[in-house]
């Protein structure tokens, strides 16, 4: 790609610090535009980028200048996951907090809070729990009609 390009997103989750094959720390951020919460990209932070940015909180809106797209691993050949990285922490700008990012208000089957992120301007529940509620409602209607 010729010229500079920028991509933006909201940090919706972060991995724990991991150790690379060469013994260095790195972390993976999951980014979303919050338009379709089922589509995310992975941003790998290595070296100086990791050292300067690993403490960044989820919910931050970031801009990334000229990220390098990472090759798809053999294990994920059929996946649509996109991963990228940058070689300099100054190519990442933290723009502020997202007012629309939130967490699903539903509970899991085990009674825990759902950990999926949502766009609060689109509703209070993640796609999974909206679909689950729809299926549950439809099955109850069938039961009522059978009586």
C-alpha angles and dihedrals in degrees: 000000000000121000129006123313133186132205125194134199148145119263098238098171142359131208123230113264109281134195118241124219090265093052099258127131121249138163134204122223121198112218131196137177086217090230092102108016091195091066118074138158128215121234114197116207114202135168117342091000089059093045093053101037111027093102094057110127127236112259094047118131111224138185120210122201118215099340118193114237109230121227116258111253121239090249092057101043092125094043126103092212115133121205129185142171140189131223097219131044090219088070088070120076121189106216101183142273123320112241091199103050115099143142127266112265095215127102125235122238088265091056096253123132112267109253097205116119122235141190101247091206088063098048145291100275136065123245092259094055093043089054092044091052091048093051091046092051092047092051091050091052091053089052091051093048092052092061 
